[in-house]
Amino acid sequence: MTTPAQRPYKRKLVNFLIDPLFQFRFASQILGILCVFSLVFGGFAYLLIRLLYGTFDMVEVDQSFVSLVNEQVFQIVTGMIVTAIAFFAITIAFVIIETHKIVGAKYAIMKYFREYLFKGNYGMCLRLRRRDYFQDLAEVLNKFVVQVGDKKD
């Protein structure tokens, strides 16, 4: 039987959602921008397809050619939709991971203030995860805490 320390650590979505309200709000803003660009891109594609079919009305075209073009247009539109869905899914994953690095640092800084600084414990340093944002802020805060701690002693 394996002990909890021996089991490999598995990340869950809950672990990435430290501040779900902020993370979902940020993700929805990014997705809103993507939706606008997708609609504009889709609108241009629609206009190009209408232009293509408009030329068929001006020129005498064989019906087999029109059916071939219909098939190609269907494949292109299907590919665009699948690509857009994949792009949205990748963007959601990216936003959740990146906001996790922001919110994780915010959580660590707030916890540091609550558990150490507010209680007058100036001997502990703030440590952020290696890939978290605000590393420079943590470094400056640690220097400040050392100076305050030296003056207090």
Rosetta blueprint (number, residue, H / E / L):
1 M L
2 T L
3 T L
4 P L
5 A L
6 Q L
7 R L
8 P L
9 Y L
10 K L
11 R L
12 K L
13 L H
14 V H
15 N H
16 F H
17 L L
18 I L
19 D L
20 P H
21 L H
22 F H
23 Q H
24 F H
25 R H
26 F H
27 A H
28 S H
29 Q H
30 I H
31 L H
32 G H
33 I H
34 L H
35 C H
36 V H
37 F H
38 S H
39 L H
40 V H
41 F H
42 G H
43 G H
44 F H
45 A H
46 Y H
47 L H
48 L H
49 I H
50 R H
51 L H
52 L H
53 Y H
54 G H
55 T H
56 F H
57 D H
58 M H
59 V L
60 E L
61 V L
62 D L
63 Q H
64 S H
65 F H
66 V H
67 S H
68 L H
69 V H
70 N H
71 E H
72 Q H
73 V H
74 F H
75 Q H
76 I H
77 V H
78 T H
79 G H
80 M H
81 I H
82 V H
83 T H
84 A H
85 I H
86 A H
87 F H
88 F H
89 A H
90 I H
91 T H
92 I H
93 A H
94 F H
95 V H
96 I H
97 I H
98 E H
99 T H
100 H H
101 K H
102 I H
103 V H
104 G H
105 A H
106 K H
107 Y H
108 A H
109 I H
110 M H
111 K H
112 Y H
113 F H
114 R H
115 E H
116 Y L
117 L H
118 F H
119 K H
120 G L
121 N L
122 Y L
123 G L
124 M L
125 C L
126 L L
127 R L
128 L L
129 R L
130 R L
131 R L
132 D L
133 Y L
134 F L
135 Q H
136 D H
137 L H
138 A H
139 E H
140 V H
141 L H
142 N H
143 K H
144 F H
145 V H
146 V H
147 Q H
148 V H
149 G H
150 D H
151 K H
152 K H
153 D L
